[in-house]
Amino acid sequence: MNENLKKKLDSLSQKNEGFIKTTEQPVSGLTSEQKAILNRKGNIFFNQGDIEQARRIFLATGYSDGLSRVADIYIKQNRELDALRLYLLAHNKRKSEPLIEKLAALISKIINKEKT
């Protein structure tokens, strides 16, 4: 794997730059109580299988555990870039770094293939 490419992708992900938009921020002005109520509602949607509605709520509240759980579902659905975006928003390095490495390896293979 091209270590320079991996370092560049890691650098971009830490700055929230690059080709994966991670600029969504939780809604400002929500109280802790309002966030808790919304997160409970998001968990209900998640448990009922309405993953997209849960995702919207978790994005609005910035609930990192909920975002990571939605990303886990995306992984099972082969939506790795969508999952990576949510892991980055959730600041879940344990799950985002392997995806970044996989992506870096793929890009490295493409670049090496084009060189030959």
C-alpha positions as a printed NumPy array, in Angstrom:
array([[  0.   ,   0.   ,   0.   ],
       [  1.18 ,   3.509,  -0.765],
       [  1.901,   5.015,   2.667],
       [  1.944,   8.582,   1.3  ],
       [ -1.566,   8.144,  -0.066],
       [ -2.782,   6.717,   3.246],
       [ -1.231,   9.649,   5.141],
       [ -2.881,  12.129,   2.762],
       [ -6.31 ,  10.509,   3.191],
       [ -5.849,  10.438,   6.967],
       [ -4.867,  14.099,   6.9  ],
       [ -7.896,  15.046,   4.824],
       [-10.279,  13.095,   7.03 ],
       [ -8.958,  14.833,  10.147],
       [ -9.551,  18.227,   8.523],
       [-12.991,  17.2  ,   7.195],
       [-11.787,  17.858,   3.659],
       [-11.561,  15.704,   0.575],
       [-14.221,  13.89 ,  -1.348],
       [-16.335,  12.776,   1.608],
       [-18.448,  15.634,   2.908],
       [-18.397,  15.661,   6.676],
       [-19.411,  19.232,   7.367],
       [-22.832,  18.487,   8.815],
       [-23.023,  19.767,  12.36 ],
       [-25.6  ,  19.065,  15.04 ],
       [-28.431,  21.549,  15.252],
       [-27.345,  24.35 ,  17.537],
       [-29.616,  25.559,  20.268],
       [-30.881,  22.149,  21.336],
       [-30.841,  21.599,  25.068],
       [-29.494,  18.379,  26.558],
       [-33.051,  17.386,  27.349],
       [-34.205,  17.997,  23.762],
       [-31.262,  15.971,  22.437],
       [-32.09 ,  13.108,  24.788],
       [-35.726,  13.09 ,  23.653],
       [-34.725,  13.152,  19.999],
       [-32.106,  10.436,  20.51 ],
       [-34.714,   8.196,  22.133],
       [-36.977,   8.814,  19.152],
       [-34.064,   8.031,  16.816],
       [-33.428,   4.79 ,  18.688],
       [-37.073,   3.84 ,  18.264],
       [-36.843,   4.45 ,  14.514],
       [-33.58 ,   2.493,  14.374],
       [-35.071,  -0.479,  16.253],
       [-38.115,  -0.43 ,  13.957],
       [-35.808,  -0.591,  10.932],
       [-36.327,   2.989,   9.756],
       [-32.597,   3.573,   9.468],
       [-32.811,   6.742,   7.366],
       [-35.138,   8.515,   9.785],
       [-32.873,   7.489,  12.653],
       [-29.842,   8.777,  10.721],
       [-31.483,  12.179,  10.221],
       [-32.201,  12.504,  13.924],
       [-28.725,  11.336,  14.96 ],
       [-27.17 ,  13.835,  12.549],
       [-29.315,  16.618,  14.   ],
       [-28.295,  15.793,  17.568],
       [-24.712,  14.749,  16.869],
       [-25.308,  11.407,  18.618],
       [-22.104,   9.56 ,  17.812],
       [-23.2  ,   6.119,  19.013],
       [-26.325,   6.32 ,  16.859],
       [-24.307,   7.468,  13.839],
       [-21.908,   4.553,  14.31 ],
       [-24.781,   2.066,  14.533],
       [-26.294,   3.437,  11.311],
       [-22.854,   3.194,   9.69 ],
       [-22.646,  -0.451,  10.794],
       [-25.89 ,  -1.093,   8.907],
       [-24.454,   0.685,   5.854],
       [-21.431,  -1.634,   5.973],
       [-23.762,  -4.639,   5.859],
       [-25.488,  -3.028,   2.841],
       [-22.123,  -2.534,   1.042],
       [-22.442,   1.256,   1.385],
       [-18.904,   1.726,   2.627],
       [-18.483,   5.387,   1.616],
       [-21.733,   6.313,   3.338],
       [-20.569,   4.369,   6.387],
       [-17.176,   6.07 ,   6.337],
       [-18.829,   9.486,   6.275],
       [-20.891,   8.648,   9.363],
       [-17.93 ,   7.115,  11.205],
       [-15.983,  10.312,  10.541],
       [-18.865,  12.457,  11.784],
       [-19.065,  10.247,  14.883],
       [-15.29 ,  10.584,  15.391],
       [-15.103,   6.784,  15.41 ],
       [-11.472,   6.197,  14.429],
       [-11.578,   2.506,  15.314],
       [-14.076,   1.895,  12.521],
       [-13.114,   4.66 ,  10.078],
       [ -9.392,   3.895,   9.866],
       [ -9.781,   0.383,   8.376],
       [-12.109,   1.826,   5.719],
       [ -9.623,   4.608,   4.964],
       [ -6.86 ,   2.02 ,   4.617],
       [ -9.025,  -0.064,   2.297],
       [ -9.833,   2.988,   0.193],
       [ -6.174,   4.045,   0.1  ],
       [ -5.164,   0.555,  -1.032],
       [ -7.794,   0.615,  -3.784],
       [ -6.694,   4.028,  -5.026],
       [ -3.062,   2.929,  -4.885],
       [ -3.872,  -0.13 ,  -7.04 ],
       [ -5.661,   2.055,  -9.564],
       [ -2.742,   4.485,  -9.724],
       [ -0.202,   1.65 , -10.081],
       [ -2.315,  -0.008, -12.768],
       [ -2.443,   3.25 , -14.758],
       [  1.345,   3.553, -14.553],
       [  1.857,   0.178, -16.259]])
